[in-house]
Each structure stands twice: as C-alpha cells, then as structure tokens.
Amino acid sequence: MLNVDIDRENGIAILKPGGELSENDFIAAAKSIDPYIETSGNLKGLIIYVESFPGWDSFSAFIAHMKFVKEHHKSVSHVAFVTDSTLGSLAENVASHFIEAEIKHFSFNALDDAKKWIRQ
C-alpha cells in the first residue's frame, strides 16, 4: 500500500509506502497527484517517506514505478528521500542521472528538514 498526502499549500506530495509496492499503488498515486499538477502546473516537491524500503511485490510493480517516474519527473522540482534505508543514498546518486529534479537524502527522523528544503 502507498499512501499519498498532498500539502496543497506548499505544493508537496508525501508518499508513504506501507508494505511492498504494487502496480496499483502507482496507478492510485498518479490519480491523486495528477489533478494537483493539472491545476497548479507542477509540484514543488515529492517526498518518499519510509523508514526502510519495502520493495515491490512483482516485476510489473517495478515497471509501474519506472513509468510513474518517467511521467512525473518533469513536473517536480525537488525529490527528498526521507529514509534510513541505504537505498536512500543510492537513489539520490542514481536518480540524479535520470530526472531533472534536485534530489536529496534525509534521515527518517528529518521529515521537517526535507519539507523546509523543498520550500526554500
């Protein structure tokens, strides 16, 4: 399950995985985020907030994840990985080669710091 909270005042979407990610999680996330992007033009930031990365439940979920990134990366100016998972640092380094947004890794207890970084 992937919970999506949108802070409309600050233009920040917070994605909170609650277990292995499924293909439907990314379809639902797009349905939550796309209307905001359509009305505002973009997101100031996207925060992935999870203590440790749960992985995907299937290869099709991984493909749906990559499709979600491809379809949304130009509409997001900042991406924060707020996690204690070692994948946070890896994602920061790897994703910077594929997406236009500024990317930064924060520890799991630094959600407020990530929001502040996006707002500035």
TAWO-V964588 format. One line per field, one symbol per residue. phi: phi as a letter, one per 20 degrees, with the letter a starting at -180 (. if undefined). psi: psi as a letter, one per 40 degrees, with the letter a starting at -180 (. if undefined). burial: b if it has 9 or more other C-alpha atoms within 8 Angstrom, else e. Layout:
# TAWO-V964588
phi->???
psi->???
burial->???
This chain:
# TAWO-V964588
phi->.cecddeffdmcdddcfdqgedgfgffffffeegffffednadfbcdedbfcfendeafffffffffgfgfdffdceccdedaefffffffgffffedceffcbdcfgedgfffffffff
psi->ihhhhhgddefhhhhghfahhidddddddddddddddddedihdihhhhhdhheaieiddddddddddddeedeehdhhhhgieiedddddddddeeeidiihihiidefddddddddd.
burial->bbbbebbeeebbbbbbbeebbbbebbbebbebbeebbeeeebbbbbbbbbbebbebeeeebbbbbeebeeeebbbbbbbbbbbbeeebeebbeebbeeeebebebbbbebbeebbeebee
